[in-house]
């Protein structure tokens, strides 16, 4: 942590930095609570630090006293103390940190953005319910009414400067997308099954009518190269019956590829920051209401290899969003990154694959979108809707089992 080293060695105490010679032990827990509240309420942004084991001298020099390893306070002790006494929730870390061979304590308050922080209840002799403190420069005092006014005014300005909109990609209506049901033609396993049944039926008729040749019965049906290099016409009847029993298993990957890559609809969202400041580390969560006839792919399904192109290399590190399933919803999450103001950003690098069955035509599917980001005072929530229209004409060009 090169930046922490610079703070320890060169920076003076200020609004976001304080040095303490010794750890906060139980007799001075009141001081710890006051210091944390004061720093969290300070009129600054970003993380704040209390470096323990360093004594600042009047001339600006510093003595590195350090903390004995066996005396280092467990961070869980501080977390329990703060959780029970300060509201709202205050996020911080307390970890050992070695600087030039000296073990220090690093107490980092993680970008508090929900001020004012105050006492949840009375503690000890000096802290009462509702007490709050603020740090200004290297000093702290009780929070006053003007301080509260400034805190809330800052929050209002921050909310006004961050305005993230969520819309469907490719729709004129940001909250409504009319999307056709999937044109689900015959799947590879169904075509293979039909092919096998036709050959078996032809052979049965040939046995009943010796005047009809097997070749003529199979003529015009084409050839199937999956699975294996031998066309179905060239296999024994016994083998064909075995193939028929396992046809869905044999063509499972082919069916997934056809369903989610050839016939599925693709869905993405656009995020637009209309505010005046960046939104850093944005992420998105999408809840898609489950309906009969709806399926959402959990990954990208690549076209399986054929008997004539056995060298198949899967594509690695694809940036498809994470898809999980609950009893009522599909839950889709992804990291988006920074949202620059005025520049639209796609939510997913690879759009979602949705299979929409014909029974969904005329129905609507509710979608709840939540955007998170470092500068967002509260997560941004949007309610969107898919309206399912009749499917487009199926694509006649399909890969046969050949």
ROSE-566438 format. One record per atom (N, C-alpha, C): residue in one letter; x, y, z. Coordinates in steps of 0.1 Angstrom, whole numbers, plus 5000, padded with zeros to 4 digits. Layout:
AXYZ ...
END
This chain:
X500849885000 X500050005000 X500950125000 X501450164989 X502350274988 X501750404992 X500450424990 X499750544994 X499650565009 X499550445016 X499450455031 X500850485036 X501950435030 X503250475034 X503450625033 X503050685023 X503150825021 X502350905032 X501250855035 X500450925046 X501250915059 X501750795062 X502350775075 X503650865076 X504450875065 X505750935066 X505651085064 X504751135056 X504751275052 X503551355055 X502351305057 X501151385059 X501051425073 X500451545075 X500151585089 X498751555092 X498451555105 X497051525109 X496151635103 X494951585099 X493951675093 X492551615094 X491651655085 X490251615086 X490151465084 X490951405075 X490851265072 X491951175077 X492851235086 X494051155090 X494351195105 X494551095113 X494851115127 X495851005131 X496751045140 X497750955145 X497550935160 X497650805165 X497550775179 X498750695183 X499250735195 X500450665200 X500150525204 X498950505210 X498550375216 X497250325211 X496950205212 X495650145208 X494550195217 X493350185212 X492150215220 X491850085228 X492050095241 X491649985250 X490350015257 X489849925265 X488549935270 X488350065278 X489350105287 X489150235294 X488850355285 X489350355273 X489150475264 X488350435252 X487350345253 X486450315242 X485550435239 X485250525249 X484550645246 X485250725236 X486550735237 X487350815228 X487350755214 X487350625213 X487250555200 X485950585193 X484850585200 X483550615195 X483450755190 X483950845198 X483950995194 X484851015182 X486050955181 X486950975170 X486350925157 X485650805158 X485050745146 X483850835141 X483050875150 X481950955146 X482451085140 X483351145147 X483851275142 X484451265128 X485251165125 X485851145112 X484751115101 X483851035105 X482750995096 X481951115092 X481751205101 X480951325099 X481751445093 X483051425091 X483851535086 X483451575072 X483551705068 X483151755055 X484251725044 X484451595041 X485351555031 X484751425025 X485451375015 X485051255008 X486151155008 X485751025006 X486750925005 X487050855019 X488050775019 X488350705031 X489050795041 X488950755054 X489650835065 X490450735073 X491550785079 X492550695085 X492950735099 X492950645108 X493650665121 X494750565122 X495950615122 X497150535123 X497650515137 X497650395142 X497950375156 X499350315158 X500050375168 X501450335170 X502450445165 X501850565162 X502750675158 X502450795167 X503450855172 X503350975181 X503851095173 X502851195171 X503251315164 X503851415174 X504951475171 X505551575179 X505251725174 X505451815183 X505051955180 X505752005168 X507051965165 X507752015154 X507451945141 X506451855141 X506051785129 X506651645127 X507751625135 X508351495134 X507451385141 X507751265139 X506951155144 X507851045149 X507350985160 X508050865166 X507250745163 X507850635158 X507150515154 X507250415166 X506250415174 X506250335186 X505850195183 X504850175175 X504450045171 X503449985181 X502949865177 X502049795185 X502549655186 X502749605199 X503249465201 X502249365195 X502749265187 X501749175181 X500849105190 X501349065202 X500548995212 X499449085218 X499649215217 X498649315223 X497649365212 X497849325200 X496949385189 X495549345192 X494649445192 X493249425195 X492549355183 X491749255186 X490949185175 X489949285169 X489949295156 X489049395149 X487549365153 X487249235156 X485849205159 X485449275172 X486349305181 X486049375193 X485549515190 X486349585181 X485949715177 X484649715169 X484449625160 X483249615152 X482049595161 X482049515171 X480949485179 X480649615187 X481649685192 X481449805200 X480749915191 X481249935179 X480650035170 X479249995166 X479049875162 X477749825158 X476649845168 X477049835181 X476049845192 X475849985196 X476750085192 X476650215198 X476550325188 X476850305175 X476850415165 X475750375154 X475050475150 X474050465139 X474150585130 X473950565117 X473650435110 X474950355109 X474850235102 X476050145101 X477250215096 X478350195102 X479650255098 X480650145094 X481050155082 X481950055077 X483450095079 X484250005085 X485650035088 X486449905089 X487749915088 X488649805090 X489649835100 X490149735108 X491249755117 X492249635114 X493349665109 X494349565105 X495749605109 X496649505111 X498049535113 X498649585100 X499549675102 X500249735090 X501749755094 X502649705086 X504049715088 X504649825080 X505249925087 X505950035081 X507350035085 X508250015076 X509750025079 X510049935090 X509449815090 X509749715101 X509049735114 X508249835115 X507449865127 X505949825125 X505449745134 X504049705132 X503149805138 X502249865130 X501349965134 X499849905133 X498949985138 X497549955136 X496950055126 X496249995116 X495650085105 X494150075107 X493550185111 X492050195112 X491550275101 X490850215091 X490350285079 X488850285079 X488350405079 X486850425078 X486550435063 X485750345058 X485550335043 X484450425038 X484950535032 X484150635025 X482750645031 X482550695043 X481250705049 X480350805041 X479150765037 X478350845029 X476950865034 X476750835047 X475350835053 X475350925065 X476151025066 X476151115078 X474751185079 X474351225091 X475251225103 X475251095111 X476451055116 X476650945124 X476550985139 X475850915147 X475550955161 X475450835170 X475350865183 X475250765193 X473850695193 X473850565192 X472550495192 X471950485206 X472850495216 X472450485230 X473550545238 X473350565251 X474350615260 X475450515262 X476650565264 X477750485267 X478750545277 X479050475287 X480050525297 X479450645304 X480350735308 X480050855316 X479850975307 X480350975295 X480351095287 X479551105275 X479050985270 X478350985257 X476850955260 X476051035254 X474551015256 X473950985243 X472750925244 X471950895232 X471751015223 X472151005210 X472051125201 X473251205200 X474251185208 X475451265207 X476151245194 X476651355188 X477451335175 X478551435175 X479651405168 X480851485168 X481251505153 X482051605151 X482651635138 X484051675139 X484851625129 X486351665128 X486551765118 X487151875122 X487551985113 X489052005115 X489851985104 X491251985105 X491751875115 X492551915125 X493051815134 X492251825147 X491051895147 X490351905160 X488951855158 X488251815169 X486951765168 X486051845179 X484751855176 X483851915185 X482451855183 X481551895192 X480151845190 X479551895177 X478651815172 X477951855159 X476951955163 X476852065155 X475952175158 X474852175147 X473852255149 X472752275139 X473352315125 X474152415124 X474752455111 X475552335105 X476152255113 X476852135108 X475852045101 X474752015108 X473651935102 X473151995089 X472952125089 X472452185077 X473352155065 X474752175068 X475652155057 X475752005053 X475551915062 X475651775059 X474451735050 X473251785053 X472051755045 X472151835032 X472651955031 X472752025019 X473751955010 X474851895015 X475851825007 X475151695001 X474351635009 X473651515004 X472751544993 X471951654994 X471051704984 X471851734971 X472951804972 X473751834960 X474351714954 X474751614962 X475251494957 X474251414949 X473051404954 X471951334948 X471651404934 X471651544934 X471351614922 X472451594911 X473651574916 X474751564906 X474851414900 X474151324906 X474151184901 X472751144897 X472651124884 X471251084879 X471450974868 X471250854872 X471550744863 X470150684858 X470050684845 X468850624839 X469150484834 X468150404834 X468150264829 X467150244818 X467550194807 X466650174796 X466950044789 X465949984782 X466249874773 X467149914761 X468049834758 X468849854746 X467949824733 X467949924724 X467149894712 X465749924712 X465249994722 X463850024723 X463650174724 X462550224717 X462250364717 X461650404731 X461050304737 X460450334750 X461450274761 X462050364769 X463050314778 X462550204788 X461250204791 X460850114802 X459949994796 X459749994783 X458949894776 X459649844764 X459749714763 X460349654751 X459449544745 X458949574733 X458149474726 X459149374719 X458949254723 X459949154719 X459249024714 X459548974702 X458848854697 X459148734704 X458248644705 X458448514710 X459448444701 X460148344707 X461248274700 X460548184689 X461248184677 X460748104666 X461347964668 X460847884677 X461447754680 X461047654669 X461947634660 X461747524650 X462147394656 X462147294647 X462547164652 X463947154657 X464147104670 X465447094675 X466246984669 X467546984670 X468346874664 X467946744669 X467746724682 X467346594687 X465946544681 X465046644679 X463746604673 X463946564658 X464846634651 X465046604637 X465746464636 X466746444646 X467346314646 X466446194649 X465546224658 X464546124662 X463646094650 X463146194644 X462346174632 X463046094621 X464346124619 X465146064609 X465245914612 X465545884625 X465745744629 X464445664627 X463345724632 X462045654631 X461645634616 X461945724608 X461645704593 X462445584588 X463745574591 X464545464586 X464045334592 X463745334605 X463245204611 X461945164605 X461045264602 X459745234596 X459945184582 X460945234574 X461145194561 X461745054561 X462545014570 X463044884571 X461944784575 X461044824583 X459944734587 X459044704575 X458844814567 X457944794555 X458744704545 X460044724544 X460844634535 X460744494539 X460744464552 X460744324556 X459344264553 X458344354554 X456944304551 X456744294536 X457544374528 X457344374513 X458744364507 X459244244506 X460644224500 X460844294487 X459844334480 X460044394467 X460644534468 X460544584480 X461044724482 X462444724488 X463444784482 X464744784487 X464944884498 X465844844507 X466144934518 X466745064513 X467545064503 X468145184498 X467045284493 X466045224486 X465045314480 X464245374491 X464045294503 X463245354513 X463945474520 X465345464521 X466045574527 X466345684518 X466145664505 X466545764495 X465745894497 X466446004496 X465846134497 X465746184512 X466146104522 X466046144535 X467346224540 X468346214532 X469646284535 X470446204544 X471546264549 X472446184558 X472646264571 X472946184581 X473246244594 X474546204599 X475446304602 X476746274607 X476846274622 X475846324629 X475846324644 X475046214649 X475346144659 X476746134664 X477546034657 X478846054655 X479645964649 X479745984634 X480745924627 X480945954613 X480045864604 X479345764610 X478545674602 X477145724600 X476645754588 X475245794587 X474245694593 X473145744597 X472145654603 X471745544593 X471745574580 X471345474570 X472245354570 X473545384574 X474545274574 X474545194587 X473745224596 X473845154609 X472845044610 X473144954618 X472244834620 X470944884627 X469944794625 X468644824632 X468744834647 X469544734652 X469844734666 X470444854671 X471444904664 X472145024668 X471245154667 X470345154657 X469445264655 X468445274667 X468045154672 X467145154683 X467845204696 X469145174697 X469945224708 X470145374707 X470345424695 X470545564692 X469245644695 X468045574692 X466745634695 X466545654710 X466945564718 X466845574733 X467645684738 X468745714732 X469745814738 X469745944729 X468745954721 X468846074711 X468846204718 X468046224729 X468046354736 X469346374743 X469946264749 X471246284756 X472346314746 X472246244734 X473346264724 X473346404718 X472146464717 X471946594711 X471746704721 X472046674734 X471746774744 X472446904741 X473746904738 X474547024736 X474047094723 X473647014713 X473147074701 X471847144703 X470947084712 X469647144715 X469847274722 X470847274732 X471047404739 X471547514730 X472447474721 X472947574711 X471847624703 X471047534698 X469947584689 X468947674697 X468647634709 X467647704717 X468147844721 X469347854726 X469847974732 X470748064723 X471148004711 X471948084702 X471248114689 X470548014684 X469848024671 X468448084672 X467748044682 X466348084683 X466048184694 X466948204703 X466648284715 X466648434711 X466048514719 X466148664718 X467248714727 X467848814723 X468948874731 X468549004738 X468949024751 X468449134759 X469549204766 X469549334765 X470649414772 X469949544776 X470649614785 X470249744790 X471249844788 X470849974787 X471650084786 X471650164799 X472750204804 X472850294816 X473450424811 X472750534815 X473150664811 X473250754823 X474450804826 X474650894837 X474351044832 X473251094836 X472851234832 X473351334842 X474051294853 X474551384863 X475851454859 X476451514868 X477651594865 X478951534871 X478851414877 X480051344882 X480051204878 X481251144878 X481351004876 X480550914886 X480150804882 X479750694891 X480750584890 X481450564900 X482550464900 X482050324904 X482750224899 X482450084903 X480950044902 X480350084892 X478850054890 X478649904888 X477549854893 X477149714891 X475649714889 X475149604884 X473749594881 X473149464886 X471949464890 X471249344894 X469849354887 X469549244880 X468249234872 X467449114878 X466249144881 X465249044886 X464249024875 X464248904869 X463248874858 X462248774863 X461048814863 X459948734868 X459848604861 X459748494868 X459648364861 X458248344856 X458148294844 X456848264837 X456948124830 X455948054829 X455947934821 X456247964807 X457247894801 X457647924787 X458848014786 X459348064797 X460448154797 X461748074803 X462848094796 X464048034800 X465148134797 X466148144807 X467248234806 X468548154806 X469348174796 X470648094796 X471548134807 X472248044813 X473148074823 X474548084818 X474748064805 X476048074798 X475848084783 X476948114776 X476848104762 X477147964757 X476247914749 X476447774744 X477047784730 X478247734728 X478947734715 X478447614707 X478547624694 X478147514685 X478947394687 X478347284690 X479147164693 X479947114680 X481047044682 X481746994670 X480946884663 X481346874650 X480746774642 X481746664640 X481246554634 X482146444632 X483246474622 X482946584614 X483946614604 X484846734608 X484546794620 X485446894625 X485646864640 X486346764643 X486446714657 X487246804666 X488146894661 X488946984669 X488147104673 X487647094685 X486747194690 X487347264702 X487647394702 X488247464713 X487147564718 X486747544731 X485847634737 X486447774739 X485547874738 X485948004740 X486048034755 X487148084760 X487348104774 X487148244778 X486848274791 X486748404796 X485748494790 X484548434787 X483448514781 X482848594792 X482448714789 X481948804799 X480448804799 X479848684800 X478448674801 X478048704816 X476948774818 X476548804832 X476248674840 X476348684853 X476048574862 X474548564863 X474048444861 X472648414861 X472348304872 X471548344882 X471048244892 X469548244892 X469048134898 X467648114897 X467048094911 X465948164915 X465248144927 X463848084923 X463048064933 X461748014931 X460848094922 X461048224923 X460148324916 X460848404905 X462148414905 X462848504896 X464148444891 X464648494879 X465948484875 X466748604880 X467848584886 X468648694892 X469948704884 X470048824877 X471248844868 X472048954874 X473348934875 X474249034881 X475449054872 X476049174872 X477249204864 X477849324869 X479149334868 X479949454871 X479949534858 X479649664859 X479549754847 X480849844846 X481349884857 X482549974857 X482150114859 X482950204856 X482650354858 X481650404847 X480750484852 X479750544843 X480150694841 X480550724829 X480950864826 X479650944824 X479651064827 X478451144825 X478251174810 X477051144806 X476651174792 X477051064782 X477650954786 X478050854777 X477350724781 X476450674772 X475750554775 X476650434776 X476350344785 X477150224788 X476150104787 X476549994780 X475849874781 X476049804794 X474949744799 X475049674812 X475849544811 X475649474800 X476349344798 X477249344786 X478449294787 X479249284775 X478749184765 X478149074771 X477348974762 X475948984767 X474949004757 X473549024761 X473048884766 X471948904774 X471248784779 X470648704768 X470548574769 X469848494759 X468548444766 X467448484760 X466148444765 X465348364755 X464848244759 X463848174751 X462448204756 X461648254747 X460248294750 X459348204742 X458648114749 X457748024743 X456548094738 X455848024728 X454748084721 X453548114731 X453448034742 X452348054751 X452448194759 X453648264757 X453848394763 X453348504755 X452948474742 X452448584733 X451248654739 X451248784740 X450248864746 X450448894760 X451448834766 X451648854781 X452848954783 X452948994795 X454049084799 X454949014810 X456149054810 X457149004820 X457749124827 X457549124840 X458149234848 X459649214851 X460349324850 X461749324853 X462149434862 X462849404873 X463249504882 X464849514881 X465249634879 X466649664877 X467149754888 X468249714894 X468949794904 X470349824900 X470749954901 X472149994898 X472750044910 X473949994913 X474750034924 X475950104920 X476450194928 X477650274924 X478150344936 X479450374935 X480150444947 X479550574950 X479150654940 X478650794942 X477150794943 X476450684942 X475050684944 X474650684958 X473950784963 X473550784978 X472650664981 X471850624972 X471050504973 X471050434960 X470950294960 X470850224947 X469650274938 X469950284925 X468950334916 X468050214912 X466750224913 X465750114910 X464950154899 X464750064889 X463850094878 X462949974876 X461649994872 X460749884869 X460549894854 X460849784847 X460749774832 X459849654829 X459449644816 X458549544813 X458749494798 X458749364797 X458749304783 X457349274779 X457049304767 X455749274761 X455949174750 X455449054751 X455748944741 X454748954730 X455348964718 X454548964705 X454748834698 X453848814687 X454048684680 X455448664674 X455848544672 X457248524667 X457348564653 X458548604649 X458848624635 X458848494628 X458848494615 X458848374607 X460148304610 X460048174613 X461248094616 X462248094605 X463548094608 X464648094598 X464647954592 X464447944579 X464447814572 X465747754571 X466847834573 X468147774571 X468547714585 X468547584585 X468947514597 X469947404594 X470847374603 X471847274601 X471247144603 X471247054593 X470646924594 X471646834602 X471146714606 X472046624614 X473146564606 X473046584593 X473946524583 X475146454588 
END
